Amino acid sequence: MSEHSSQEYIAHHLHFLQLDMRDGSIVASVKPANEQAYQACLQSGQSAQQCLIDTGTAPCYFSDLGSGKCVASLEQSAASSSLINPYTINLDSLGLTVILGCVFLLLFRYAAKKTTSGVPTKLQCFAEMIFEFVQDTVSSIFKRKSALIAPLSLTVFMWVFLMNAMDLLPIDLLPSLATAIGVPYFRVVPSADVNITLSMATGVFLLIFAFSFKNIGVKGFVKSLTLHPFNHWLFIPINFILEGVSLLSKPVSLGLRLFGNMYAGEMIFILIALLPLWWIQWVLNVPWALFHILIVTLQAFIFMVLTIVYLSMASEED
């Protein structure tokens, strides 16, 4: 594979299916201005990119997805397809996140309904094992009583695990299926999207405020930011800076840690797929996939544990 083809392959796999909310168009995607002329050009043996240049292009909109008209065009402005853009929504990451959340709820609801007398099913045993594991982790860290912390921890662990586990699918499977039905881009690992991980971390960050206000009140929370670690009014500005940085670093580190690990894992799978011989790909891909199972589980566990720790710290009465 040539250097240009390799760069195009990597760029295509790292591009999100982004919807521009300003006009409903799909970022870095176009459709032929004249469909008949475009098909005739393709039949003549010209490449798709050359045919688009010859026949002209028009923006591809959300309503065009699935029609087979949309074609990837990474030559568009990089500014419109930046990693974080307030005017765009990553449809693939957001859609998969919602779908995997529903899978988790339906799976555990089905397992809970099967808790009747008789021999437990394998799914029930798996669900109970996960539940007991999360319950033991919560009870060893969170010392106060809360009806929210255990369900929240279970949801965080399983949701992040399912998102991470999408990285174990063949790198070209879902993107190829998406292209076949007329979707130009499709990234399969929601946790490799910094928007998703920071959104989840922001949710935990807001819960820190909720737990703090509930246990120590607004006045106690303000005191924890202004009279700690130096308990004197002269040090209030210094205390506020130190504690403010410590507080803000929690969601940032929580979100970026998960994003960085999953992005790196996804990139390694893409680079392995670029190797010339299929047997070399298998020799490297299988051991990395087996090792990646540990990373997938470990990152979900770390996200859950840090969530419990942060909420436990917010619940302490200092």
C-alpha positions in Angstrom: 0.0 0.0 0.0 1.4 3.4 -1.0 2.0 6.2 1.5 -0.9 8.2 0.2 -3.2 5.3 0.4 -2.1 4.5 3.9 -2.7 8.1 5.0 -6.1 8.1 3.4 -7.0 4.8 5.0 -6.0 6.0 8.5 -7.8 9.4 8.0 -11.0 7.6 6.8 -11.0 5.3 9.8 -10.4 8.1 12.3 -13.1 10.4 10.8 -16.5 10.6 12.6 -19.8 10.7 10.9 -20.4 14.4 11.8 -23.6 16.2 11.3 -23.3 20.0 10.9 -26.3 21.4 12.9 -26.2 24.7 11.1 -27.4 23.3 7.7 -27.9 19.5 8.3 -25.0 18.5 6.1 -22.6 15.7 6.7 -19.0 17.0 7.3 -16.4 16.0 4.7 -19.0 14.2 2.5 -20.4 15.1 -0.9 -22.7 13.7 -3.5 -22.6 14.0 -7.3 -24.4 17.0 -8.6 -25.5 15.0 -11.6 -26.1 11.3 -10.6 -26.5 10.0 -14.2 -23.3 11.7 -15.4 -21.5 10.3 -12.4 -22.7 6.7 -13.0 -21.7 7.0 -16.6 -18.3 8.2 -15.6 -17.8 5.3 -13.3 -18.8 2.9 -16.0 -16.1 4.3 -18.2 -13.5 3.1 -15.8 -12.6 6.4 -14.1 -12.0 6.5 -10.3 -14.8 7.8 -8.0 -12.8 10.9 -7.0 -12.0 11.8 -10.7 -15.7 11.4 -11.6 -16.7 13.7 -8.8 -14.3 16.3 -10.1 -15.6 15.9 -13.6 -19.3 15.9 -12.9 -19.3 18.3 -10.0 -20.4 17.9 -6.4 -23.1 19.0 -4.0 -23.3 18.9 -0.2 -24.5 15.6 1.3 -27.2 16.0 3.9 -28.6 13.8 6.7 -31.6 12.8 4.5 -29.1 11.5 1.9 -27.6 8.9 4.3 -28.5 5.4 3.2 -29.3 6.4 -0.3 -25.9 5.5 -1.7 -25.2 9.0 -2.9 -22.9 10.2 -0.2 -19.2 9.9 -0.9 -16.3 10.5 1.6 -14.4 13.7 0.7 -11.5 14.3 3.2 -10.2 17.1 1.1 -12.8 19.4 2.6 -11.8 22.1 5.1 -10.2 20.7 8.2 -11.8 23.4 10.3 -15.2 21.9 9.7 -14.1 18.5 10.8 -12.1 19.3 13.9 -12.0 17.0 16.9 -14.2 19.2 19.0 -16.7 21.4 17.1 -19.7 23.1 18.9 -21.6 23.0 15.6 -21.3 19.3 14.9 -22.6 16.1 16.4 -20.8 12.8 16.0 -23.7 10.6 14.9 -21.8 7.3 15.0 -20.4 7.8 18.6 -23.6 9.1 19.9 -25.8 6.5 18.2 -23.6 3.6 19.4 -23.5 5.0 22.9 -27.3 5.0 23.1 -27.6 1.6 21.5 -25.0 0.0 23.9 -26.7 1.6 26.9 -30.0 0.0 25.8 -28.2 -3.3 25.3 -27.0 -3.2 28.9 -30.4 -2.3 30.3 -32.2 -5.0 28.3 -29.6 -7.6 29.0 -29.6 -7.2 32.8 -33.4 -6.7 32.8 -33.8 -10.0 31.0 -31.3 -11.7 33.4 -33.2 -10.2 36.4 -36.5 -11.6 35.2 -35.0 -15.0 34.9 -34.2 -15.1 38.7 -36.8 -17.7 39.4 -36.4 -21.0 41.2 -34.5 -23.6 39.4 -31.0 -23.9 37.8 -29.6 -20.4 37.0 -28.8 -19.7 33.4 -25.4 -18.7 32.2 -26.6 -15.2 31.6 -28.0 -15.0 35.1 -24.7 -16.3 36.6 -22.7 -13.7 34.6 -25.0 -10.9 35.7 -24.8 -12.0 39.3 -21.0 -12.2 39.1 -20.8 -8.7 37.8 -23.3 -7.4 40.3 -21.4 -9.0 43.3 -18.1 -7.7 41.9 -19.4 -4.1 41.7 -21.1 -4.4 45.1 -17.9 -5.6 46.8 -16.0 -2.7 45.2 -18.5 -0.1 46.3 -18.7 -1.4 49.9 -14.9 -1.3 50.2 -14.7 2.3 49.1 -17.9 4.1 49.8 -18.6 4.0 53.5 -21.9 6.0 53.7 -25.4 4.8 52.7 -26.6 5.7 49.3 -29.3 4.2 47.1 -27.6 5.7 44.0 -23.9 4.8 44.2 -24.2 1.0 43.5 -26.6 1.2 40.5 -24.5 4.1 39.2 -21.3 2.1 39.5 -22.8 -0.9 37.8 -24.1 1.3 34.9 -20.7 3.0 34.5 -18.7 -0.2 34.5 -20.9 -2.1 32.0 -21.5 0.9 29.8 -17.8 1.8 29.5 -17.0 -1.9 29.1 -19.4 -2.4 26.2 -18.1 0.8 24.5 -14.5 -0.3 24.9 -15.4 -3.9 23.6 -16.4 -2.5 20.2 -12.6 -2.1 19.6 -12.4 -5.9 19.5 -14.5 -6.1 16.3 -12.6 -6.4 13.0 -11.5 -2.9 12.1 -13.1 -2.9 8.7 -16.3 -4.8 9.5 -18.8 -2.1 10.5 -17.2 0.7 8.4 -17.5 -1.5 5.3 -21.1 -2.3 6.1 -21.8 1.4 6.6 -20.2 2.3 3.3 -22.3 -0.4 1.5 -25.6 1.1 2.7 -24.5 4.7 1.8 -22.9 6.0 5.1 -19.5 7.5 4.2 -17.9 7.3 7.7 -18.4 5.1 10.8 -16.2 4.9 13.9 -17.0 1.9 16.0 -15.4 2.8 19.4 -17.5 5.5 21.2 -14.9 5.7 24.0 -12.3 6.7 21.5 -14.3 9.9 21.0 -13.2 12.6 23.5 -16.6 14.1 23.4 -18.2 11.0 24.8 -15.6 10.4 27.5 -15.6 14.0 28.7 -19.4 14.1 28.7 -19.5 11.1 31.0 -16.8 12.6 33.2 -18.8 15.9 33.3 -21.8 13.8 34.6 -19.6 12.5 37.4 -18.4 16.0 38.0 -21.9 17.3 38.5 -22.7 14.4 40.9 -19.7 15.5 43.0 -21.5 18.8 43.6 -24.8 17.0 44.3 -23.2 14.7 46.9 -21.2 17.6 48.4 -24.3 19.8 48.8 -26.3 16.9 50.2 -23.8 15.9 52.9 -22.0 19.1 53.9 -24.3 21.8 52.3 -23.4 24.7 50.1 -21.7 26.6 53.0 -19.6 23.5 53.8 -18.6 23.0 50.2 -17.5 26.7 49.9 -15.4 26.3 53.1 -13.8 23.1 51.7 -12.6 25.3 48.7 -11.5 28.3 50.7 -10.3 27.1 54.1 -8.4 24.0 53.1 -5.5 23.1 53.3 -4.6 26.3 55.1 -7.3 27.1 57.7 -6.9 30.9 57.8 -8.8 33.7 56.1 -5.5 35.2 54.7 -5.0 32.0 52.6 -8.4 32.0 51.0 -7.2 33.0 47.5 -4.4 30.4 47.6 -6.7 27.7 49.0 -9.3 28.5 46.3 -6.7 28.2 43.5 -5.3 24.9 44.9 -8.6 23.3 45.6 -10.2 24.6 42.4 -7.4 23.1 40.2 -7.8 19.8 42.2 -11.5 19.8 41.6 -11.4 20.6 37.9 -8.7 18.1 37.2 -11.0 15.2 38.3 -13.3 15.2 35.2 -10.5 16.1 32.9 -8.2 13.3 34.0 -11.2 10.9 34.2 -12.3 11.6 30.6 -8.9 11.9 29.0 -7.5 8.8 30.6 -10.2 6.6 29.0 -10.0 8.5 25.7 -6.2 8.2 25.4 -6.1 4.5 26.1 -8.9 3.6 23.7 -7.7 5.9 21.0 -4.2 4.3 21.2 -5.7 0.8 21.0 -7.8 1.7 18.0 -4.8 3.2 16.2 -2.7 0.1 16.8 -5.5 -2.0 15.2 -5.5 0.3 12.2 -1.8 0.2 11.8 -1.8 -3.6 11.9 -4.5 -3.6 9.2 -2.1 -1.6 7.0 0.5 -4.4 6.9 1.0 -6.0 3.5 0.5 -9.7 4.2 -2.6 -11.2 5.8 -0.7 -13.7 7.9 1.5 -11.0 9.4 -1.7 -9.2 10.3 -3.0 -12.3 12.1 0.3 -12.9 13.9 0.2 -9.4 15.4 -3.6 -8.9 15.6 -4.5 -11.9 17.6 -2.0 -11.4 20.5 -2.9 -7.7 20.6 -6.6 -8.4 20.6 -6.1 -10.9 23.5 -4.1 -8.3 25.4 -6.6 -5.6 24.5 -9.3 -7.6 26.4 -7.4 -6.8 29.6 -7.2 -3.1 28.6 -10.9 -2.9 27.8 -11.9 -4.4 31.2 -9.2 -2.5 33.1 -10.3 0.9 31.7 -13.9 0.3 32.6 -12.9 -0.8 36.1 -10.7 2.3 36.6 -13.4 4.6 35.4 -15.9 3.0 37.9 -13.4 3.0 40.8 -12.5 6.7 40.3 -16.2 7.6 40.1 -16.8 5.8 43.4 -13.7 7.4 45.0 -14.6 10.9 43.9 -18.2 10.6 45.2 -16.9 9.1 48.4 -14.6 12.1 48.9 -17.5 14.4 48.2 -19.6 12.6 50.9 -17.1 12.9 53.6 -17.8 15.5 56.4 -14.5 17.3 57.0 
